[in-house]
Amino acid sequence: VTVQNDIPFEQLPGFRPGNLENASRDLYKFMNRRRSIRSFSGEPISDEVLKNCILAAGTAPSGANQQPWTFVLVKNPAVRRRIREEAERVEYDFYTGKSHGEWKSVLEPLGTDYKKPFLENAPCLIVIFTQKYTVAGDGAIVKHYYAGQSVGIATGFLISALHRLGISTLTYTPGKMGFLNGILERPKNEQPYLILVVGYAAPGTRIPDIERKSFKDIAVIV
Ligand SMILES: Cc1cc2nc3c(=O)[nH]c(=O)nc-3n(C[C@H](O)[C@H](O)[C@H](O)COP(=O)(O)O)c2cc1C
């Protein structure tokens, strides 16, 4: 039986705040300041910053440590134009189609429509793919366990990492995302998860005045 090498947990650099109550209150306040924005300035963000945020996302826990994610950093304006064109085609069908009726009441307060200029105006997109499986050297298919949950957690890490640096995001999910495999040349074991639009708010940006549920509405203590 091979046992994986182990290392003492205490060796990892970590820290414990002196006053957890204060630290946790500050943490909540900080997280509560995160908001999605839908109009971006073109102010650039360096590759090093983006790479470190993606590495931070890659520290997320994952089923059987399979790390079933691919982050595609899209900066190229021509590629972003193609993504916008395809996304707007999908969105146009959605906003003019039948199913829009069901969604209308929840989307209306956000004031969104089929036009997605942020796909070109933001300095970059990070398109996240779920690797449903990988193909081993001998051609055998290795299934990934709990890939959906794992990629969701990693995406949360990424959004939090960017927020920690004062960088805003929009979590964007066109109704159909298969076109992303074609444009970004991703293999068929990878399924588009979402598009993260990354950057800074354009001057004069306004955001919906929304409320967050209270503790008792989202949690129970047993
Ligand atoms: C899985 C997911 C999909 C989303 N898809 C879209 C989208 O397609 N278009 C959009 O404008 N916002 C989208 N959003 C952003 C939400 O509308 C936004 O997070 C929500 O209104 C709360 O606002 P806040 O992020 O500012 O707290 C999405 C968010 C999540 C988590």
The ligand as a Tripos MOL2 file, in Angstrom:
@<TRIPOS>MOLECULE
LIG
   31    33     1     0     0
SMALL
NO_CHARGES

@<TRIPOS>ATOM
      1 C1        -24.1980   32.2050  -11.5510 C.3       1 LIG1
      2 C2        -24.4560   33.6740  -11.8040 C.ar      1 LIG1
      3 C3        -24.8750   34.0800  -13.0480 C.ar      1 LIG1
      4 C4        -25.0660   35.4370  -13.3200 C.ar      1 LIG1
      5 N1        -25.3920   35.8160  -14.5920 N.ar      1 LIG1
      6 C5        -25.5030   37.1240  -14.8900 C.ar      1 LIG1
      7 C6        -25.7510   37.5400  -16.2250 C.ar      1 LIG1
      8 O1        -25.8300   36.7150  -17.1330 O.2       1 LIG1
      9 N2        -25.8570   38.8630  -16.4830 N.ar      1 LIG1
     10 C7        -25.7280   39.8050  -15.4980 C.ar      1 LIG1
     11 O2        -25.8380   41.0000  -15.7840 O.2       1 LIG1
     12 N3        -25.4950   39.4440  -14.1990 N.ar      1 LIG1
     13 C8        -25.3650   38.1300  -13.8940 C.ar      1 LIG1
     14 N4        -25.0750   37.7450  -12.5870 N.ar      1 LIG1
     15 C9        -24.8810   38.7770  -11.5510 C.3       1 LIG1
     16 C10       -26.0680   38.8510  -10.6030 C.3       1 LIG1
     17 O3        -27.1530   39.5000  -11.2190 O.3       1 LIG1
     18 C11       -25.6220   39.6000   -9.3360 C.3       1 LIG1
     19 O4        -24.6050   38.8770   -8.7040 O.3       1 LIG1
     20 C12       -26.7780   39.8070   -8.3530 C.3       1 LIG1
     21 O5        -27.7380   40.6570   -8.9000 O.3       1 LIG1
     22 C13       -26.2930   40.3430   -7.0210 C.3       1 LIG1
     23 O6        -25.6330   41.5620   -7.2140 O.3       1 LIG1
     24 P1        -24.1650   41.7740   -6.6510 P.3       1 LIG1
     25 O7        -23.2590   40.7950   -7.3760 O.co2     1 LIG1
     26 O8        -23.8270   43.1940   -6.9640 O.co2     1 LIG1
     27 O9        -24.1820   41.4680   -5.1990 O.co2     1 LIG1
     28 C14       -24.8760   36.3940  -12.3030 C.ar      1 LIG1
     29 C15       -24.4720   35.9550  -11.0310 C.ar      1 LIG1
     30 C16       -24.2450   34.6270  -10.7900 C.ar      1 LIG1
     31 C17       -23.7450   34.1980   -9.4360 C.3       1 LIG1
@<TRIPOS>BOND
     1     1     2 1
     2     2     3 ar
     3     2    30 ar
     4     3     4 ar
     5     4     5 ar
     6     4    28 ar
     7     5     6 ar
     8     6     7 ar
     9     6    13 1
    10     7     8 2
    11     7     9 ar
    12     9    10 ar
    13    10    11 2
    14    10    12 ar
    15    12    13 ar
    16    13    14 ar
    17    14    15 1
    18    14    28 ar
    19    15    16 1
    20    16    17 1
    21    16    18 1
    22    18    19 1
    23    18    20 1
    24    20    21 1
    25    20    22 1
    26    22    23 1
    27    23    24 1
    28    24    25 2
    29    24    26 1
    30    24    27 1
    31    28    29 ar
    32    29    30 ar
    33    30    31 1
@<TRIPOS>SUBSTRUCTURE
     1 LIG1         1 GROUP 0 **** ****
